[in-house]
């Protein structure tokens, strides 16, 4: 019986025929046909691209970090509530492309790699060179996709089973074991190098497909992770043996590792002919509002990755294929059909600096409260000390704050309020405050904001924190009815340059690091950093946290830096805003307070979450696979 590869579904009908059972299915192509054409082989590869997933999920990567929470629910997923185990379900969310199950994708890609070189041989000799040029590019794409899947899994599990050939039914699967972390990194780097040698530049490649820059960026990403503390530093403090070769280097040469990471990033930065650029967002001669608008447009309005910032991205079409509804998921709950899910935590909001480049807490402090309480009002320091005279903590902030965060009273300019609410909100603001009126007789009335958990549309969709993420919300898309078509950035040039600057700092090249920290600050109208050489690492990590917010970098960063204890066990704060009009006074007074409150239960982090466990189901299939540290070994 012939093996068939499904390429597309075609609706068809057929009349009764005595030979019908002898006919090939019209919705399938046989192996012989698929592997006789670069175009059909490319269609097969499209399925492998789709297997990479994307970050536009209801539960996002940010929700597993100190960036944001899933707006309306408690932190009950296994990585956050202390129940991580080989038996725990991780659910369907951003972690899907980082799991052991991605070996299914590796198998498909290996099948492709075994067939692709033979296509040119099916053509007349005069055409073979042209066909081979096409299939070489496809081969480069497949090698990149294999490396991409392996990189995702290696950063989640450490050492992996290294498969460079498609598995066959009669293979001895009991012989499959995990390679060391070092061997796994070398395997990924080799695939990246081989892919880069075959792939054209991004400017010569179809948008959304792998290119030479993508292969080099992936290599830099893997080597940066490999050089970091989790896999090359002392991890005895998180109950992982420094001799555990499955999840780290044993006796590593840190200088060599950081040098490799630096050189990998530099190779892309110096790539001849590349169209990659770092946007200045109009900072040259522009104002803060313009910079904020341009910054937001990079991710919220871009339909194609033609912008020089994007290296490799997931494309979407509103009408067909894999689609996403981010405007619906992330839009305020005071609009019909919107969910208000992706809510930045207060600590993330406070991370954004003031417009003059000073720290937010140079100007505001949190009022002391009773011992053991987790709430307190934001209070402003004296204007003479700060240079700012507004009590509102959302005034005078840097441009990236206004681009990324939807905060109380900010204009939500994506779609209009329902007609029934326009009288209350003619401007279309994000309304998170409760308005209390004290009458002359001392009695009180309260009107809850339209986007609170007591709002008039779907109150239960209101988030507990008080903010929403604007980074992925797309202009011109009605969330309740339309699909989005903005792209998901798998890799941006910004990430590569930040990685380069980090490797430079680790190698003691402080001025090179300082130059890039200042670049990312200056392009959003912030002044140069005043950090000392020693403080420069924290300044760089701050820039990375802001720049890559919501792009699934933070989960890997807080693990590779081994800082989960100080980032993920802190109270999860939000803000309650109260506007009180007191008519007992003449004239009446209006007082607004922003109260720091614990919005969600504390995470219950354990050392286990530094690496994902191989599930019991997988180990029952292959008992010889060793489990990761801090999980039980029995099956």
N, C-alpha and C positions, 0 to 999 in steps of 0.2 A: 504493500500500500504506500502511495506517495505521501511524503510529508508536505503540509501546506503552511504557508505563512500568510496570515490575514493582513491585508494592507488597508482595505476600506470596505465598508458595507454598501453594496449596491442592491437596490430593490429590484426584484425581478419575478417574473411568473413564467410558467412553462406548461405546455399542454401535455396530456398523457402520451407516453411514448414507451414502447417496449424496451428501448435502449437507455432509458433515463438513468438507470443506476450506473451506466458506464460513463456518464458525463461528469467532467470536472465541475466542482462548485463554481458558480459565476461570481461569488463574493470573495473568492480566494485566488491566490496565485501559487502555483507550485514552486518548490525550491528552484527547479531548473529555470523557470521564468524570472523569478526575483533576482537570482544571482547571474543574470545575463544582461543586466541593464543598470548603469549607474543611477538612473532616475528612480527605478524601483528600489534599489538598495538604499537610496537616500530616504525613501518613504519608510522603509524598515527602521532606519536610524531615528526618524522622527519620534517613533514610539519610545526609544531610549532617552531622547531629550525630555519627553513628557514625564518619564519616570523620575526626573530630578525633583519634582514637586515645586513648591514656591511658598513664600512667606505670607501670602494673603489668606490666612486662615482665621477662623473665628477666635481660637486661642492661639496667640502669637508667641514668637520667641521671647519677646519682651516680658511676657507673663511668667517666665521661669527665672527672671533676674530681678535686680533692684530697679529696673526701668519703669515697669508698668504692671498693672494687674488686669485680669479679666474682669471687666467692670462691675458685674452684678452678682458675682459669686465668690465664695470663700476659696482660699488656697487649699484645695483638697487633692490636688494631683500628687502622685507618688514622689516626684523629686522634691516637693516643697513641704510635705506634711510628715516626713520622717518614716514613711512606710516603703521606701524604695527597696525592692527585693527582686529576685529572679522570677517571682510569681506575680508581681504587681503589673497591672495594665497601665500603659502610658497613654492610652487613648489616641484619638486621631487629632493631631495638631502639628505644630512646627517640627517636632522631633521625627516625624515619619521618614524624611530622607536621610536621617542620621543613624538609622537602626540597622541591626544585623540583617534584617530582611532585604536590605538593598543588594544582597548577593544575588537575588533574582535578576536585578538589573545587570550585574556583572556577567551572569550567565548569558543573557541576551547579547550583550556587547561582545563577549568572547565568540559566540556563534557568528556574529557579523565579521569579526576579525579573521576567522578561519575561512570565510568565503570571499571576502572582498578582493583579495589579490588575484583570484581566478577569473574575474569578470573580463578583464582585457583580453584574455586568451580566447574568449568565445567570439571575438571580432576578427574580421580580415586583418592581415598584417599591416596594411596601410593605415588602419584606424587605431591600432593598438596603442600607439604613443599618446594620442589625444585622450583615449578612454582611460589609460593608466594615470594621466595627469588628474583626471576627475576622481578616480577611485583613490588615489593617494591622499587627496584632500579629505575624502570621506573616512579613510583609514586614520588620518590625523584627528578627525573629530571623534572617532570611536575611542582612540587611545586617550584623548582628553576626557571623554565621558567616563571611561573606566577609572582614570585617576581622580576625577571629581567625586565619584561615588566612594572610592577608597579613602580619599581625604576626609570626607564627611564621617565615615565609619571609624577611621583611625583616631580622629579627634574625640570620638565618643567612647571607643572601646580600647584603644591602644593597639597592640599587635593583632594582626588578622590572619586569616587563611589566605594565602596568596595564590590566586588562580589566574593563570595566563592562557588557559585553554578551556574550551567548553567541556563541561562534565558529560559523560556518557553513562547510559543505564548500567553498564557492566563494570563501571569503575569501582575500585575498592575505597569506599568512603570512610572506612575505619582508619585509613592511613592519613586522613586529613587532620592536621593540627594547626595551632596558631603559630605564626612566625613571631619573632621578637619585634618590639616597637621599632628598633633601628632598622631591621630588615624591611619592615613595612614602609617606613619613610623612604628608604632607598628604592623600593619598588615603585612608589608613587612618583618620586623624582625622575626615575628612568622613563616612565610613561609620559611625564610632562615634557622631558627633553625630546623624546621621539615625536610627540605630537607637535611641538614647536617647529621641528625640522620640516614637517609636512604641511603645516597650515599656512594659509596666506595671512596678510595683515588684515586687521579689522575693516579697513577701508575697502578691501577687495572681496570681502565675504558678505554673504547674505545676512541681514540683520537678525540677531537672535541665535546665530550659530557660532560654534567655537572658532576662535581665530588664534593667531600666533601670540597676541598679547594676553589672551585668556590662559593659554598654557603656561606662560611665564609668570602670570599673576598667581595661578594656582600653586606653582612651585614655591613662590615666595610665601604664600599663606601657610603651606605645610611646614616649611623650614622655620618660619617664625614661631609657630606652635611648638615645634620640636626643640627649639633652643630655650624655651621658657622654663620657669621653675618647676612646673608639674612634672615634666619629663626629663629635666636635666639638673634640677636643684635638689636640695635636701627635703624629702617629703616624709621623713620619719614622724614629724609632728602631726600628720594626718593619717597615721597608722598604715602607711605604705612602705614596704621595705625598699631601700635604695638599691637593692640587688635584684629587684623584680623586673627582669628584662622584658616581660610582656607589656609593661606600661611605661617604660622609661629607658633611658640610656644607663648603662652601668659604667661607672668611672668616666663620665663624659669630659671632653675637652670643651669647656664653655666658650672659650675664645674662638675655637674653630667653628662651633655651631652658630654663634652669633655672626661670625664673618660670612658663613654660607648664607644665612638669612639676609644679611645686608647685601651681599653680591647678587643674590637672586632678584631682590627688588630693584637694585641698581641696573641690572641687565634690561629690565623692562623700561625703566626711566630713561635709559640711553638708547633705546631701540630705534634704529634708523628707519625713517619713513612712517613711524607710527603717528596716528592722528589723535592720540590721547592728549588731553589737556586738562588742567585744573581751572575751573571757572573762577572768576573774581566776583561774580554776582552783581556787577555794576558798582563795586566799591570804589573804583577809580572815578572820583568826581560825583559819586552818587550819594543818596541819603539813606537813612536806616530803613525807611518804609520800602524803598526800591529794592534794597538788598534783601530784605525779608521776603518780598514778593518773588524775586528771582530765585532765592534759595528754596522756597517752597515749590516753585514751578519745576525744579529739577526732578522731584519724585512725584509730586502731586498732579502735574499736568502733562508730563512727557509720555507720549504714546509710542515712541521709538527710542532705541538706545543710540541714536546718531550723535547725541551730545558726547563731547570728548571725555566726560567723566565716566561713562559707562564702558566697561570692558566686556562683560558677558551678562545677559539679562534674559528673563522670561517674557516673551511677547504674548499679548492677549488681543482677542477680537471680540467686540461686543456681540456679534451675531452667531458665532459658532466655536466649537472646540472647548478646551479648558478655559473657564471664565471665572471672574471673581466679583464679589459685591461689597467691596471695601467701604464705599460711601454709605451703604446700608448698615454695615457692621459697626463702623466707627462714628457715624453721625449721631447728633444729640437725640435723646429720647423724646424731646418735646416737639418732634416732627413726625408726621404720619409714617409708620413703617420703619423707623430707624431705631437702632439697638443700643448705641452708647456703650460699646464694649471695651475699647482699648484705652485705658485710663492711666496716664503717667502718675507715678507716685510723687508725693510732695517732695521727697528728697531729690528726685530727678528734676522737678521744677526749680528747686532751690539751687541746683547745680549751674543754671544759667547765670552768667555774670550781669552786672550792671553795664550800662552803655559806655561807661568810662573805663571798663576793664577791671573794676574792683569786685571783690567777692560780695555776694548778696548779704552775707552776715556781717560785713563791715558796716552795713546801714540798718539792718533790722536784727532784732533778737526775739526769742520766744519767751514770753512772760513766765516767770517761775510760778508753779502751782503746788498744790499740796503734795507731800511726799507720796510717791507711788502712782500718782496720776500721770496720764499720758497726753494731757491736753494743755493748751496755753495759747494766749493770743499772740499774733505777730505784733511786735511793738517796734516803732521806728526810733533809731538813735537821734540825737539832736542834730538838726540840719547843719549847724555850724561845724559838726564833726564829719558830716557825710557829703555835703554839697547838694543833697536832694531834699526837697521839702514836702514830698507827697507821702501821706500815710498809706497809700495804696501800693502793696508790694508788687503789683504788675506794671507799675509805671517805671520808665527809665531803664528798661532791661535791654539786653543785647538783641540784635536782629534775629538770631536763630531761635530765641524764645518765641517771638511773634510768628515765626514760620512754622514751628513744630507743635506748639501748644495751644489748644483752645481753652481759654480761661474765662472766668466770669466777666460778663459785659463786653467781651470781644465780639466783633461782628462775624457771624457765620454766613458768609456770602455765597454759599454753594447752591442753596435753594430757598424759596420763601417759606415762611411759616404757614401752617394751615389757615385758611381764611377765617376760621372761628377764633383764632388767637391773634390776629393782626392788630386788633384794637389794643390789646395788652402789650404787644411787642411790634410796633410799626417799623423798627429799625432792623430786626432780625439779629438780636444779640444772643449769646450763650448765657442763659439766665439761671444761675446757680445760687442766688441769694434768697434768704427768707426775709420778707419785709414785715416788720412788727410795728403796729401803730398803738401808742399808748394815748388813750383819750383823756380829756380833762378830768374825768372822774376816776382815773386810774385803771380802768378796764382796758384789756388788750385784745387786738385782733391780729391774726397772722395770715399772710398771703405767701404761699410757697412758690418758688421760682418754677418756670415752665419746664426746666430741664433737670429738676431735682427728683429725688425718689418719692416725692409727693406731688409730682406734676400731673397735669390733666390728661395727657395722652396715654402712655403706658408707664405708669410710675415705677413699676418693677424693673424696667430697663434702665432706670437711672443708676449711674455708678456711685460707689461709696466714696470716691476720692475727691471729686469736684472738678476734674479736668478731662479732656479728651485729646487724642493724638490727631494732629492735622497733617502730618507728613505724607500720608498716603491718600488723603481725601482729594478727589479730582474735580476740578472746575467743570461745570457744564453737564454733570451727571446727576440725575435725580435718583437718590438712593433707594426710594421705595419701588421704583419701576425699572431702573436701568442697570445694566452691567457696566463695570468699569473697564477701561482699556489702557490705563497706565501700566507701566512695566514693573516687574519685580527685579531689582538689581542683585544678581548673584555675586557680582564683584564690581567694585568701583575703583577707579584710579586712586581716590583718596585713601582707601584702605592700604594700598600698596605703599604709598608715600609715608603714611603714618607708621607702617611696619618698618620701613627703611630708617625712619628717624628713631624708632625704638631700638633697633639693632645698633645704630650709631651711639646712642646713649650708653648701652650696655658695654660697648667697646671703648668708652671714655672719650668719644668724639662729640663733646658737648656743644661746640659751636655749630656743628652741622645740625644737631638736634634742635638747637635754639632757632636756627634759621627757618626750619620747617614749622615749628610751633608758631613762630611769628607770622609765617605765611598764612596759616589757617586762621589766625586771629585777625590779621590785617584785611583779609578778603571779606570779612563780615564787620569791618569798621572798628575792630577792637585794637587797642594799642599793643605794642610789644610786651611780652611777659617780663616781669621783674624777678622771676624765679632765679635762685642761685643754681649752680651746676647740680648740686645735690637735689634741690627741689624740682629740677627740670623734668625728672621722670614723672612726678605726680602731675605736673602741668601738661605733659604730653598725654598721660592717661585721661586727664580731664577732657582734652580736645578730642581724643578718640571716642570717649563716651558720648559727647555731644554730637560729633560728626556722624557716627555710625549708629545713632539711636534708632532702634526699631529694625535694624538690618541683620539681626541674628548673629551679630558679632559678640555681644556682651556675654552670652552664655559661655562661649569658649574663652573669652578674655578673663573672666573672674575665676575660671577653673585653671587656666594655664598660669595665671599669676598667683594662684593659691591664696585667694582673698575672700573665699566664700564666707568664712566665719565673720569677717567684719562687714560684709555687704549684705548678706542674706539672712542674718538673724536679728537685725534691727527691727523695731516696730514699723509697721507699714502705715505711714501717715498720709492723711489727706487734709482737706480744709473745709470748715463750715463757715459760711459767710452770713452775717446777720446785719441787717440795716434797720435801725430803730428810730422811728419818728416819735418824739415826745411832745405831745400837745399840752402837757401840764405847764410848760414853760412858755414865756412870751419874749421874743418870738419862739416858735417851735424849733426844736433842735433835731438834727439828723446825724446819727452816729453809726458808722460802719465798722465792724470788727471782722478780722480774718482769724479764725481760731484753728490752731494746729490740733488735729484730732486723730486718734488711731482708727483708721478706716477698716482694717482687716486684722484677723488674728496673726500673731507672729508665725513666721515660718519655723518649721522644726527640722532644720538642716542637720544632716549627718555626713561624716566623711565619705560614706558610700557614694554620694552623688558626684564625686570627682570623676568617676567612670561609670558608665552604664553597665548593668549586669547582662550577661548572656542569659536569655530566658531559660527556664526549666524545659520548655517545649523544645528549644533548639538543642539543649544538652542531652535530652532524652534521645534525640536523633543521632547525636554524635557525642557520646559520653567522654570521649578522649579530650574534648575541648576544655582547657583549664578556665576556671572562673576568675573574674576580676577581684582585686583586693576589697576587703570589707563586706564581702558577701559570703554566704555559706557555700561550701564545696559540694555537699551532698545533693543528689538529684531527687 
